[in-house]
Amino acid sequence: MPYQFDPSSHRYRDLETGRYVRQVDVARVVDEEVSRAEVRLKGHARLLAQGKIDIPEFQTRMALSLKESHLRVAAIGTGGTKQFTPTHYGKIGAQLKKQYKFLHGFGQDLAEGKLTPEQALRRAGSYAKSAKTSFFESEFTSRGKYGFYAKRLLDAQSRHCGSCISYQRLSWTPVKDVVPPGVDCECGGRCRCRLVYQKRTYAGMRF
């Protein structure tokens, strides 16, 4: 099904029906990519456990898979790679730098025999969720350019870290003044905060 991105509304349009794609459907596509990334990352851990690759090769493969996944979900949040700016790349790079640091520690723990194969498998898979942070960072960067406002709401059915509680915004706030989910919070890629958007027009506010 063909889709086209509309930068001014920051939404995807179904070219067959002419309707906008629901935000929940976009989120589902992001979750599907995260799930595929988890499978790939766990696959690297299985190869390591089987002795088919060594720790440096494992780290290299993990880093490459993470980079590819972050770029894919960031493109979804931005409206495609053609919409990327140096700011987008900078924020994606900053998130990847954090993950590479964690990956270095992961490799050290493996070298010191601190992890069982099962623990290593779970830990490798857990990195996949970090890509969602690049999605939100890229989406925020693009929406901020077009004058969007946002509310950041807590999921009533989830537990939230102290940072997320402090980042909550119940009134319409310029996107540039809202902290994207998963950024600078203890939850990281597991963050369950919810976002809603409005865009300011000459006539006032509209959804």
N, C-alpha and C positions, 0 to 999 in steps of 0.2 A: 504494500500500500504506500503510494508516494506522499511525502510530506515536504512542506516548505516552511522555512523559519522566517518569522516576521520580526525584525529587530525592534521596531517601535513598540510593539505590544509584548515583545519577548516571549512569544508563544509559537508553537508549531501548528500549522494548519494542514488538515487532511485535504489534499488536492481533489479527491474524488467527491467528497461531501461538502467541501468548503467550510467545514466546522473546525473550530480550534480543538486541539488535542488536550484532554484534561490533564491537570497537573499530576493527578494520581497515576495516570498512565505513563507520564514521563518518569515519575519516581519508580515505577515498576521496571522500566527499562534499565534504570540505574542499578536497581537491586539485582536484576538478572546478570548484569555485567560483573557486579561484585561476587555473585555466586560462581560465575565462570572463573573469575580470578582466583577464588578460593580453591577450586579444583586444580588449577594450574600450580598454585603455590604448594599445595599438599603433594602434588605429583613430584615436585622437586625434592621434597622431604622424603618421599618413598624411595626415590633413586639414591639418595644419600644413605638411607637405612640399609639398602640392598648392596651398598658398596660400589655402585656403578659410577658415582661421581664423588669427588672429595669436597671438603668444606669450602675452599675458595671457589670452586665451580658452583657449588650450591648457592653461595652468596651472590655470585655473578648472575645466575639465572633468576634468583629471587628479585634482585634489583631491577633487572630488565623487565620482568613480568609486572612489577609494581609500576615502573615508569609507563609501560604501555597501557595499563589499566587506568592510571591517573589521567593520562592524556585522553583516553576514550571518554571517560565520564565528564571530564572538563569540557570536552567538545559538545557533549549533550547540554551541559549547563550554559554554554556560550552561544550555541546555535550553529556549531560546525567549526572546523579548524580555520576556515577563512575569516572567522570573526575574532580569532586570537590576536591579541596585542602584546607588546612587551610586558605589560602589567600582568596579563594572564599568565604568560610563561614564567614570570618572576614568582608569582604566588604558587604555581604548581611546583616550581623548583624548590621553593621554601618547604613545602609539605614533603616532597621527596627527600630532602636533606634530613628531615627529622626521622623518616623511616629508615634511611640508610644508616643513621646513627644507631637506631634500635637493632638493625640487622647486623651491625658490627658486634654489638653485645651478644646477639643470638649466636653468632659464630664462635665467640669466645666461650660461651657456655657449652656449646657442642664440643669444642676442642678439649675442654676440661672435664668432659664426661658428666656434666651436671643434669643432663636430660635423657630420659628414656625415649625410645623411638616414638611411643605414643604421645609423650609430651611435646616432642619436637614437631610432630605432625599437627597437633592442635595449635601450637604457637605459629607455625608457618601459615596455617590457614587464617589465623586471626589478623594477619596483615592486610587481608583483602579489603576489610571495611574502611581502611584509611583512605581509599580512593574517593569515598563519598565526600570527604572534606574538600577535595579539589573540585568536585561538582559544585558545592555551595560557594566556594571561593570564586569560581569562574562566573557562576550565575549572578552573584552579588556585584562583581566587577562590571559586568555588562548592564545590569539593571540600574546601577548607580549612574551610569553614563546617560541613561534616558529618563532620569528624574523619578524613579520609583521610590515609594515609601513601603515600609514593611512593619509587621508585628512579628515578634518572636514569642511563641507560646509554648508552655510546657505540656507535655503529654500526660494527662491525668492518670493514665494507667501504667506509667513508667516511673522508675526511680531516677532522680536527677542529682548530679553533683552540685556542690555549692556554687561553682562558677556559672553553671547553666541557670540557676535560680537568680543570680545577680544579673545575668544577661537578658533576662526576660523583658520584653517590651510590649505593654498592653495598649499603648497608644501608637498612632501612626508616626513613624520615625524615618527620616531619610536613610536610605539603605546604607550609605557610607558610615552612619553612626550605629549600625546594628552589627553585632558580632555573628558571623555565619556559624551554623551548627557544626560542632566538631573542632572548631578553631579555638585554641587557647583554653580548653576545658579538659577536665579529667576523663570525660567520656570518650573523647577522640571520635573515631569512626563509628562508635556505638551510640552516639548522641541521638536522642529521640525527640528533640525539640522540633516544633512545627512552625512553618512560616506561611504568612498570607501577605499578599501584595496589593497595593493600589498605585495608580499613576496620577500625578497632578496634571491637570489640563487647564486651559484658560477659563473653563466654566467651573472649575473647582476640582473635587476629587471624584474619581470613578474607578470601578473595578476593571 
